[in-house]
């Protein structure tokens, strides 16, 4: 029997911190530590996001209870709620391994008394399906059973801070069993799924309550191969004929050594396969994740888009993904004359009707970054083409509608970047982002027909306005406050979600030696900050969710590099290397004493930010990746 553990998975066993994910830009799914199928999902033009799964439905009576939302999210990670699995006898759990092969495909190795089972999964290009192949090698007679028990459902979208929860929807799935295929349909969703098996022998046998099983016998001699294809069919999108039939572009090289390289590679794979999803009409939504909250925040999406521009600026297949997102973002993802909401469904409709000031800026910045990296404007929404003046009209409409409150031109917001209510109306990180956005758009002002907006002058004014409004006395001398009312009231705090504050010197807002910035960052990573988390794996956290935040780690790495503190940077990388999954992805939070994952096992944003730090935050030059 062959007995080599997949090289990328050698150190990983049953303690897999998160499922492994796979997608092709059309569908995305997740698998447990034994290769069991946890989900297969896709954007839906009416219901947001639908998936095949077996986890219990979210209890709508507990909607709004953060503890209930966290319990539901934990259930989505558990193998006991797989909708499809291969059962084998006498499995030795410590000998189970999971990881990625050199092409970034999920692989597993299982073993028991006298048998081994190697499993590989992949996403066929242009198909709304995922495929998995099992190869069983046995020295004795072994009975393997493929078991199905799943349903189709709409994503529950259970949030910690609910604003506009989805209306309850009762979904019933019907299962039809034929010898070689299962067909699952959910009429209310107008969605169906098929589970097809290719094996030398066996057939589906129906069981109670829509379950089914396929029995396979293996013995000494030739290996037994089983190939399973699970496909998903949703209603057609507008302009469905324009949907991409090519695979999502992928970086096809083994993960390079080193923590940042591994996280960057994992982030690129995850974004291209699972979050930057095709929704017709040459458009792509970019979701925060494909399981817990398949919604789009302009903030999360910006950093994922920037990651792609940094990772492969010369690959048109990759930059076209960002262009497709900009078309969606400024088209279906925006109501003309209205601000972007806290989050949007994959079809562009607003989900949470809260307005955050910083999320009005990220679409402008993403557009400016695309122009800088690619050298042209993307295809605009509708029939606007790539004309700079057409883009200029859209930019002007957004810019003139920014929530300026009269206090020295600062932007006000009812919610902060953590999706929590603001204590004071003006957030420091939002003003720095405002300055950065004006600075990036200013060189294109004439090209866009925006000279009347005086973008360069706005950026110059904001530097002084921020200093006047936010400077206050802190434990380490004068520093910047987290929030202010513009009239002398200040809140001393720093949150893991407020990346622009940590990035201020990299963006050119201030010098790395600026005494107020250095005091602010010293405060941020000290016990004086209510957002600081103490412990062996402690760091910067957030009032939003307990634990050390990986976004806080990204801030600390940026700060350490800016201050040329190599010892501190090394310590951050060692900590995050301990926390990162075998696929390079990161949770929202982890335990400050053990490093155990606590919240959001699926979250594209933090890994994307670490990837940007790997490639270079201020530029998107060629990086040596073979793409």
VOGU-3710 file (C-alpha; in Angstrom, 3 decimals, decimal comma):
1> xxxxxxxxxx> 0,000/0,000/0,000  1,155/3,552/-0,682  1,737/5,328/2,597  3,042/8,835/2,062  1,318/11,672/3,873  0,497/14,707/1,684  3,529/17,007/2,159  1,496/20,102/3,017  -0,396/18,159/5,661  2,323/16,244/7,462
11> xxxxxxxxxx> 1,919/18,063/10,764  -1,863/18,128/10,819  -4,178/15,447/12,163  -7,636/15,346/13,717  -7,001/18,749/15,319  -7,800/20,563/12,064  -8,831/24,056/13,270  -11,112/24,706/10,318  -12,595/22,810/7,380  -10,795/22,906/4,048
21> xxxxxxxxxx> -12,470/24,961/1,342  -12,691/24,678/-2,417  -14,316/26,714/-5,174  -14,046/27,826/-8,789  -15,704/31,244/-8,749  -19,115/29,718/-9,475  -19,626/27,462/-6,444  -17,793/27,051/-3,136  -17,785/24,241/-0,602  -16,178/23,011/2,594
31> xxxxxxxxxx> -14,935/19,648/3,801  -14,256/18,199/7,254  -10,987/16,762/8,539  -11,910/13,332/7,147  -12,914/14,647/3,731  -16,626/14,630/4,541  -18,755/17,160/2,638  -19,982/19,963/4,895  -21,386/22,289/2,225  -21,717/23,192/-1,412
41> xxxxxxxxxx> -23,081/26,682/-2,020  -23,591/29,383/-4,613  -25,032/32,910/-4,925  -28,767/33,009/-5,602  -30,479/35,834/-7,548  -33,440/35,931/-5,137  -32,394/34,384/-1,815  -28,819/35,648/-1,503  -26,878/32,431/-1,038  -28,034/28,814/-1,009
51> xxxxxxxxxx> -26,202/25,637/-0,098  -26,422/21,903/0,381  -25,716/21,044/4,006  -26,847/18,933/6,955  -26,245/21,251/9,926  -29,401/22,114/11,900  -31,293/25,197/10,713  -30,743/28,344/12,725  -33,416/28,825/15,395  -35,191/32,010/14,318
61> xxxxxxxxxx> -36,569/32,503/17,831  -32,975/33,143/18,938  -32,272/35,673/16,173  -30,340/38,575/17,692  -28,721/36,455/20,419  -24,924/36,542/19,828  -24,459/33,260/21,730  -26,982/31,522/19,472  -25,263/32,903/16,370  -21,906/31,588/17,602
71> xxxxxxxxxx> -23,371/28,142/18,367  -24,834/27,946/14,873  -21,526/28,962/13,323  -19,700/26,288/15,311  -22,129/23,625/14,094  -21,290/24,519/10,505  -17,680/23,396/11,122  -18,493/19,998/12,636  -18,031/16,728/10,748  -21,030/15,186/12,492
81> xxxxxxxxxx> -23,158/17,508/10,360  -21,670/16,436/7,006  -24,215/15,817/4,265  -21,970/13,224/2,586  -19,251/11,021/4,071  -17,389/7,791/3,473  -17,485/5,511/6,523  -14,686/2,981/6,940  -14,200/0,478/9,794  -11,790/0,763/12,722
91> xxxxxxxxxx> -10,403/4,143/11,694  -7,345/5,299/13,626  -8,012/8,966/14,315  -4,391/9,955/15,135  -3,392/8,700/11,686  -5,780/11,023/9,880  -4,147/13,823/7,929  -5,526/16,705/5,897  -3,913/19,457/3,877  -3,273/20,764/0,360
101> xxxxxxxxxx> -1,327/19,312/-2,536  1,064/21,289/-4,722  -1,817/22,643/-6,826  -3,678/23,868/-3,750  -6,290/21,090/-3,861  -7,605/19,660/-0,579  -6,211/16,196/0,171  -6,805/13,774/3,027  -5,274/10,506/4,177  -7,152/8,123/6,438
111> xxxxxxxxxx> -6,171/4,705/7,735  -7,458/1,861/9,860  -6,883/-1,831/10,487  -5,412/-3,079/7,224  -6,503/-0,218/4,945  -5,668/3,295/3,808  -7,851/5,805/1,989  -6,455/8,746/0,039  -8,884/11,506/-0,913  -8,486/14,424/-3,338
121> xxxxxxxxxx> -11,021/17,137/-4,162  -11,077/19,596/-7,048  -13,300/22,140/-8,746  -13,912/21,495/-12,470  -13,505/24,709/-14,490  -16,738/26,287/-15,622  -18,994/23,818/-13,803  -21,224/24,500/-10,816  -19,856/21,375/-9,155  -17,086/19,990/-6,969
131> xxxxxxxxxx> -15,543/16,533/-7,335  -13,921/14,201/-4,837  -12,043/10,957/-5,499  -11,442/8,254/-2,896  -8,771/5,591/-3,413  -9,013/2,693/-0,938  -6,151/0,216/-0,622  -6,790/-2,754/1,655  -4,861/-5,795/2,853  -8,094/-7,454/3,996
141> xxxxxxxxxx> -11,764/-7,330/3,144  -13,164/-3,912/4,016  -16,723/-2,605/3,805  -16,932/1,081/2,985  -20,231/2,960/2,997  -20,913/6,281/1,339  -23,686/7,941/3,351  -25,860/10,873/2,291  -28,204/12,891/4,444  -28,569/16,514/3,442
151> xxxxxxxxxx> -30,892/19,285/2,392  -30,906/22,540/0,462  -31,392/25,780/2,354  -30,815/29,502/2,250  -27,868/30,784/4,280  -29,069/31,747/7,764  -26,937/34,950/7,860  -26,830/34,826/11,661  -25,012/37,996/12,737  -23,592/39,083/16,067
161> xxxxxxxxxx> -25,072/42,568/15,642  -28,341/42,120/13,772  -29,852/45,101/11,991  -32,179/43,753/9,312  -32,376/39,960/9,611  -33,817/38,005/6,680  -37,479/37,137/6,880  -38,074/33,521/7,969  -38,370/31,113/5,066  -39,536/27,516/5,375
171> xxxxxxxxxx> -37,558/25,368/2,968  -38,351/21,710/2,286  -36,093/19,433/0,245  -37,200/16,407/-1,763  -34,751/13,584/-2,493  -35,120/11,258/-5,460  -32,931/8,154/-5,538  -31,818/6,374/-8,695  -29,084/3,713/-8,869  -26,239/6,067/-9,794
181> xxxxxxxxxx> -27,482/9,474/-8,708  -29,328/11,377/-6,029  -31,435/14,400/-6,993  -32,282/16,934/-4,296  -34,755/19,725/-5,022  -36,045/22,670/-2,987  -39,025/24,122/-4,873  -39,269/27,301/-2,796  -35,654/28,089/-3,728  -36,020/26,922/-7,337
191> xxxxxxxxxx> -32,725/25,132/-6,671  -31,576/21,558/-7,154  -28,483/19,494/-6,465  -27,235/16,176/-7,774  -24,907/13,652/-6,181  -23,433/11,347/-8,815  -21,147/8,418/-8,011  -18,790/6,640/-10,356  -17,542/3,314/-8,988  -16,900/-0,181/-10,295
201> xxxxxxxxxx> -19,800/-1,572/-8,269  -22,653/-0,569/-5,997  -25,668/1,720/-6,181  -27,639/4,145/-4,056  -30,031/2,522/-1,585  -32,692/4,839/-0,125  -33,037/5,099/3,624  -35,474/6,907/5,892  -36,056/10,671/5,753  -34,336/11,241/2,440
211> xxxxxxxxxx> -31,070/9,565/3,431  -29,270/7,089/1,191  -26,166/4,922/1,199  -23,823/3,299/-1,305  -21,872/0,243/-0,155  -18,454/-0,582/-1,585  -16,351/-3,676/-0,939  -12,564/-3,459/-0,994  -10,090/-6,279/-0,540  -6,512/-7,327/-1,163
221> xxxxxxxxxx> -5,499/-6,578/-4,718  -6,207/-3,559/-6,888  -7,122/-0,241/-5,254  -10,800/0,695/-5,297  -11,619/4,120/-6,719  -14,816/6,072/-6,031  -15,496/9,431/-7,674  -18,276/11,643/-6,346  -19,530/14,750/-8,155  -21,909/17,110/-6,355
231> xxxxxxxxxx> -23,450/19,808/-8,548  -25,745/22,717/-7,756  -28,267/24,421/-10,045  -29,782/27,797/-9,135  -32,087/30,048/-11,185  -30,385/31,943/-14,034  -28,874/35,318/-13,318  -29,641/38,363/-15,467  -27,403/38,183/-18,490  -26,546/34,593/-17,603
241> xxxxxxxxxx> -25,018/34,075/-21,022  -22,217/36,436/-19,992  -21,207/34,382/-16,985  -17,626/33,252/-16,986  -17,172/29,644/-18,009  -13,449/29,753/-17,286  -12,124/28,686/-13,897  -11,319/31,301/-11,315  -7,613/32,121/-11,903  -5,385/30,232/-9,518
251> xxxxxxxxxx> -1,801/30,407/-8,341  -0,577/26,934/-9,306  2,527/26,473/-7,234  3,181/24,808/-3,908  2,962/27,084/-0,899  6,348/28,813/-0,445  8,001/28,478/2,943  7,368/31,089/5,595  4,309/32,286/7,450  3,441/35,306/5,307
261> xxxxxxxxxx> 3,927/33,398/2,055  1,654/30,586/3,255  -1,074/32,987/4,386  -0,831/35,017/1,170  -1,139/31,895/-0,973  -4,126/30,703/1,044  -5,833/34,077/0,807  -5,423/34,258/-2,979  -6,807/30,728/-3,366  -9,766/31,430/-1,118
271> xxxxxxxxxx> -10,697/34,764/-2,693  -10,470/33,541/-6,284  -12,283/30,296/-5,561  -14,787/30,993/-2,812  -15,560/34,688/-2,290  -15,113/36,445/-5,661  -18,135/34,748/-7,202  -19,613/35,220/-10,661  -23,145/36,665/-10,652  -23,726/37,186/-14,366
281> xxxxxxxxxx> -23,312/40,156/-16,702  -19,508/40,023/-16,364  -19,869/40,941/-12,681  -18,500/39,419/-9,492  -19,529/39,953/-5,934  -16,810/39,649/-3,288  -18,164/38,105/-0,093  -16,731/38,223/3,400  -16,906/34,407/3,412  -18,882/31,602/1,728
291> xxxxxxxxxx> -20,477/30,010/4,810  -21,202/32,197/7,817  -21,988/35,552/6,231  -21,996/35,288/2,425  -22,571/39,036/2,205  -20,494/41,856/0,804  -19,032/44,663/2,911  -17,212/47,244/0,795  -14,500/47,254/3,478  -13,789/43,507/3,431
301> xxxxxxxxxx> -14,116/43,392/-0,348  -11,617/46,223/-0,819  -8,795/44,384/0,936  -9,546/41,191/-0,998  -9,496/43,114/-4,277  -6,245/44,864/-3,329  -4,737/41,470/-2,497  -5,453/40,287/-6,044  -3,992/43,457/-7,576  -0,857/43,030/-5,473
311> xxxxxxxxxx> -0,546/39,272/-6,063  -0,839/39,243/-9,849  -0,897/42,752/-11,352  0,161/41,491/-14,784  -2,356/38,639/-15,046  -5,457/39,891/-16,847  -7,514/36,931/-15,628  -6,843/38,046/-12,047  -7,254/41,791/-12,575  -10,452/41,088/-14,516
321> xxxxxxxxxx> -11,886/39,623/-11,310  -11,377/43,018/-9,667  -12,845/44,753/-12,719  -15,907/42,505/-12,476  -16,275/43,403/-8,825  -16,054/47,128/-9,539  -18,767/46,726/-12,172  -20,976/44,941/-9,612  -20,085/47,370/-6,817  -20,998/50,471/-8,781
331> xxxxxxxxxx> -23,929/48,835/-10,567  -26,120/46,242/-8,884  -24,301/46,747/-5,585  -25,351/50,388/-5,334  -28,624/52,260/-5,417  -28,098/55,500/-7,423  -28,214/58,513/-5,151  -28,030/56,362/-2,012  -25,056/55,327/0,132  -23,703/51,822/0,348
341> xxxxxxxxxx> -25,217/50,014/3,302  -23,393/48,038/5,957  -23,719/44,863/3,867  -25,240/43,737/0,590  -26,534/40,412/-0,720  -24,736/38,778/-3,666  -27,394/40,138/-6,040  -26,547/43,660/-4,856  -29,602/44,365/-2,697  -28,863/45,968/0,684
351> xxxxxxxxxx> -29,016/43,523/3,585  -28,200/45,553/6,729  -29,562/49,081/6,440  -26,914/50,838/8,502  -24,585/53,458/7,056  -20,882/53,494/7,853  -18,778/56,407/6,686  -15,666/54,402/5,851  -17,629/52,058/3,595  -18,481/54,985/1,319
361> xxxxxxxxxx> -14,753/55,468/0,698  -13,527/51,960/-0,058  -15,286/51,699/-3,457  -13,580/54,941/-4,519  -10,216/53,670/-3,329  -10,623/50,295/-5,053  -11,366/52,079/-8,314  -8,296/54,312/-7,921  -6,098/51,301/-7,094  -7,332/49,449/-10,178
371> xxxxxxxxxx> -6,508/52,420/-12,406  -3,049/52,744/-10,858  -2,173/49,066/-11,216  -3,824/48,133/-14,512  -3,342/51,462/-16,288  -6,933/51,890/-17,454  -10,417/52,235/-16,061  -12,563/49,099/-15,833  -15,746/48,497/-17,755  -18,376/50,517/-15,916
381> xxxxxxxxxx> -21,902/49,545/-14,964  -24,604/49,485/-17,604  -23,516/50,982/-20,911  -20,961/53,413/-19,482  -17,967/51,576/-20,977  -14,471/52,511/-19,794  -14,848/56,251/-20,251  -13,081/58,218/-17,509  -15,691/60,980/-17,534  -18,470/58,466/-16,912
391> xxxxxxxxxx> -16,552/57,155/-13,934  -15,942/60,745/-12,882  -19,698/61,403/-12,748  -20,216/58,397/-10,474  -17,301/59,403/-8,240  -18,579/62,977/-7,984  -22,026/61,784/-6,956  -20,569/59,658/-4,146  -18,034/62,294/-3,079  -20,623/65,035/-2,821
401> xxxxxxxxxx> -22,873/62,732/-0,786  -20,248/61,875/1,851  -21,541/62,402/5,428  -19,704/65,623/6,268  -21,042/67,039/9,493  -19,731/70,590/9,498  -16,888/69,941/11,954  -13,894/70,934/9,846  -15,061/68,730/6,975  -14,784/65,461/8,909
411> xxxxxxxxxx> -16,962/62,454/8,084  -19,503/61,326/10,685  -20,857/57,818/11,188  -23,448/56,134/13,382  -21,507/52,858/13,287  -17,778/52,265/13,540  -15,758/49,868/11,349  -16,461/47,042/13,839  -20,197/47,230/12,971  -20,857/48,585/16,470
421> xxxxxxxxxx> -22,602/51,861/17,388  -20,248/54,835/17,538  -19,848/56,489/20,941  -18,742/59,748/19,296  -19,513/60,640/15,681  -16,037/61,032/14,176  -13,708/58,008/13,962  -9,977/58,581/13,476  -9,442/55,666/11,082  -12,241/56,908/8,836
431> xxxxxxxxxx> -10,667/60,363/8,554  -7,262/58,875/7,686  -8,980/56,719/5,061  -10,750/59,861/3,792  -7,389/61,592/3,406  -5,900/58,540/1,661  -8,800/58,267/-0,777  -8,598/61,961/-1,682  -4,830/61,612/-2,147  -5,207/58,614/-4,472
441> xxxxxxxxxx> -7,936/60,224/-6,582  -6,271/63,646/-6,833  -3,690/62,669/-9,524  -6,608/61,520/-11,736  -8,702/64,612/-11,094  -8,323/66,182/-14,527  -8,641/62,838/-16,289  -11,942/62,234/-14,463  -13,226/65,780/-14,870  -13,184/66,289/-11,099
451> xxxxxxxxxx> -11,048/69,412/-10,706  -14,028/71,201/-9,157  -13,911/68,802/-6,198  -10,463/70,139/-5,216  -9,308/66,706/-4,072  -5,692/67,729/-3,468  -6,777/70,678/-1,338  -9,179/68,428/0,576  -6,343/66,050/1,445  -4,134/68,929/2,568
461> xxxxxxxxxx> -6,912/70,347/4,738  -7,691/66,986/6,334  -4,200/66,597/7,769  -4,655/69,714/9,859  -8,282/68,996/10,684  -7,410/65,554/12,039  -4,600/66,960/14,157  -6,915/69,611/15,597  -9,827/67,315/16,333  -8,113/64,129/17,522
471> xxxxxxxxxx> -4,990/65,196/19,400  -5,384/64,582/23,126  -3,313/63,579/26,114  -2,680/59,849/26,526  -0,637/57,644/28,881  2,447/58,041/26,687  2,060/61,711/25,833  -0,001/63,457/23,127  -1,730/60,953/20,887  -4,733/60,618/18,593
481> xxxxxxxxxx> -8,100/59,653/20,002  -10,155/56,807/18,532  -13,275/58,974/18,299  -14,176/62,608/18,925  -17,238/64,820/18,827  -15,196/67,654/17,321  -15,865/69,797/20,405  -13,226/68,542/22,818  -14,639/65,149/23,834  -12,381/62,194/23,032
491> xxxxxxxxxx> -12,519/58,426/23,384  -9,213/56,626/23,983  -9,435/53,207/22,356  -8,064/51,284/19,373  -9,895/48,436/17,634  -8,594/45,608/15,468  -10,981/46,638/12,679  -9,463/50,124/12,296  -6,595/49,314/9,935  -6,044/52,803/8,463
501> xxxxxxxxxx> -4,671/54,105/11,759  -1,898/51,497/11,766  -1,257/52,039/8,047  -1,030/55,861/8,308  2,765/56,111/7,772  2,732/53,514/4,966  0,086/55,567/3,202  2,124/58,755/3,702  -0,293/60,447/6,069  2,417/60,974/8,676
511> xxxxxxxxxx> 6,050/60,179/9,316  6,957/56,852/10,989  8,521/59,028/13,691  5,421/61,168/14,240  5,146/61,413/18,030  1,325/61,354/18,077  1,149/58,261/15,854  3,823/56,389/17,802  2,099/57,239/21,096  -1,240/56,092/19,621
521> xxxxxxxxxx> 0,242/52,762/18,574  2,047/52,328/21,872  -1,286/52,884/23,605  -3,075/50,474/21,240  -0,902/47,514/22,220  -0,820/48,266/25,933  -3,131/47,427/28,855  -4,266/51,066/28,783  -6,332/50,247/25,709  -9,689/48,588/26,527
531> xxxxxxxxxx> -9,267/46,706/23,242  -6,006/45,076/24,277  -6,100/41,371/25,203  -3,534/39,961/27,647  -2,108/36,440/27,439  0,571/34,280/25,864  -1,179/34,817/22,543  -2,526/38,221/23,464  -2,702/41,271/21,263  -5,150/43,772/19,875
541> xxxxxxxxxx> -8,811/42,802/20,037  -12,213/44,419/19,687  -15,240/45,107/21,828  -17,211/43,374/19,059  -16,038/39,803/19,847  -13,796/38,435/22,646  -10,298/37,119/21,944  -7,170/38,210/20,143  -8,045/39,410/16,648  -5,977/38,418/13,639
551> xxxxxxxxxx> -6,703/41,859/12,163  -5,044/43,247/15,288  -2,033/41,051/14,550  -1,915/42,505/11,044  -1,874/45,989/12,549  0,932/45,036/14,902  3,006/43,585/12,071  2,521/46,767/10,040  3,515/48,890/13,041  6,578/46,758/13,803
561> xxxxxxxxxx> 7,774/47,015/10,218  7,154/50,759/10,119  9,196/51,157/13,293  11,866/48,732/11,958  11,344/46,616/15,074  12,479/43,236/13,700  12,172/41,455/17,054  8,544/42,468/17,384  7,771/41,605/13,769  9,278/38,152/14,243
571> xxxxxxxxxx> 7,187/37,607/17,370  3,985/38,539/15,531  4,812/36,159/12,687  5,548/33,337/15,109  2,226/33,908/16,861  0,176/34,100/13,675  2,059/31,121/12,241  0,915/29,079/15,207  -2,682/30,190/14,687  -2,965/29,904/10,881
581> xxxxxxxxxx> -4,722/26,887/9,400  -2,945/24,405/7,162  -4,526/26,240/4,204  -3,066/29,556/5,391  -6,413/31,033/6,420  -7,162/32,747/9,701  -10,075/33,085/12,123  -11,546/36,331/13,318  -10,351/35,700/16,897  -8,413/33,144/18,901
591> xxxxxxxxxx> -7,848/32,370/22,579  -5,249/34,627/24,162  -3,754/31,818/26,271  -3,834/28,835/23,898  -4,192/30,159/20,352  -7,360/28,077/19,897  -9,743/29,455/17,279  -12,729/31,193/18,865  -14,780/33,028/16,255  -15,449/32,950/12,510
601> xxxxxxxxxx> -13,693/29,910/11,096  -14,335/31,491/7,684  -13,200/35,092/7,238  -11,351/36,290/4,122  -10,396/39,751/5,368  -7,508/39,042/7,804  -5,627/36,641/5,524  -6,057/39,132/2,678  -4,478/41,881/4,780  -1,512/39,684/5,692
611> xxxxxxxxxx> -1,157/38,906/2,001  -1,059/42,622/1,219  1,617/43,085/3,868  3,580/40,301/2,197  3,393/41,846/-1,262  3,807/45,454/-0,133  1,078/47,712/1,137  1,945/50,859/-0,795  2,596/49,364/-4,203  1,432/46,534/-6,396
621> xxxxxxx> 4,577/45,806/-8,349  5,479/42,406/-9,724  6,229/39,981/-6,929  7,779/36,957/-8,576  4,734/34,695/-8,340  4,218/32,477/-11,337  0,636/33,030/-12,413
//
